[in-house]
Amino acid sequence: NSDLVVTSVGYVKGRVELGFTASYTALMSGFFITETALYVSSVDTSLGAFASGLRQYDKIVSITKNDKTYEMTSGEVYQTFLDSLNVGDTITLNVKRNTNTFNFVIKATQKIYNL
């Protein structure tokens, strides 16, 4: 059928892409938890998060969106933040890398899937 169009990409309208993944992780020393924090698991080098300077293993201390700051004290806080995101939102990540602190500005874009 000549009306059939095959594409290699797709999207769910409103699904947000930040250009990185993160997980709330417990750091341990021996048998003891020394810290729990939100760490960047991966950064897509083709999107804005990487261009802003965000890198794998960065510790996300807080995220600000529309003058509201979410302190990353638990996985639930991070999920609440993610649930509040819309395509086009601009966020500021307050990140700690080694002994340095950075603020990275990232714009949420439409998530595109490669099929």
N, C-alpha and C positions, 0 to 999 in steps of 0.2 A: 504494500500500500504506500503510495507516494506521499500521503499525509502524515506518515509516521516520522517524528523527529526524535533522534537519539542525541542526548547531551551527556557530557561527562561531569557536569556539576549540578548541584541542587541546593535548595535552602528552605528553611522554615522561617517564614516572615516573623521578624522580631527576635529571632534567636541571636544572642549577642556573642561577639568574638572580642576578646581582649588581647589576644596574641601571646598569652602565657597560661600555664596551668600551675596550680599551687596546692599544697596539702598541709594540713595541720599535723605537725610531727613532734614526737617526743624524743629528745636527745638524752642518751643514757651514758652514765659513767659506771661501769661495772653493772651492778644490779639496781642502781638508783637513777631515777629520772632527774636530770639536772635542769632541764628547761623544756617547755612546750611552746611551739611557735609556728607561724605560718611561713613556710619556705617555698620559693619558686622551684617547681619541679622541672619545667621546660619552658623555653621561649622560642616562638616561631620567628626565625630570622627574616622572614618576608613581611612582617607586620610592624606596626608602630611601637609596640612595647620594646622590641629589640633596638630600634632606631633611637628611642628615648634614652637607652642605656641600661635597661633592666637585663639581668643575667641570671642563669640557673644558679641555685643555691642562695640567692639573695633572701634575706629575712624581711618579710613585710610586717612593719610595726603597726601602721594604720593606713586607711584608705579614706580619702575625702571626696565626696560627691555633693555638689550643690550646697556647699557650706555645712554639710553634715559629715562629721568624722566618725568612722567606725574603727575603734581600737581592736586590733586582732587578738583578742583574749581567748577565743575558742573557735572551733570549727563551726559552731552554730552562728556566731557573729559573721563569719565569712560567708556562710550560706545566705544569711539575711541580706547581706550586701549584694551578693550575686542576684538574688531574687528581685532586688530593687532596680536593677540595671535595665536601661533601654538603649536601643541603637541610637547613636549620636551623643550619648552622655560623655562628658569629659571628667576623668577622675585623676586624682593625684595620689600616687603611692609614696608613702614615707618608708624608705627601705634602709636597712642596715647591712653593710657589706664589710666584713672584718671589723675594723674600728671606725669606719667612715659611715656617715649618714647622707642619703641622697633623697631628693624628691623628683619623681618621674611623672610627667603628665602624659596620659594615654587617652585616646578617644575610642569608645566602644563602637565597633562596626558590625555590619550584618554578617553573621556566620555563613560561610559558603562551604559546602561539602563537595569533595571530589568523589565521584562515584566509580 
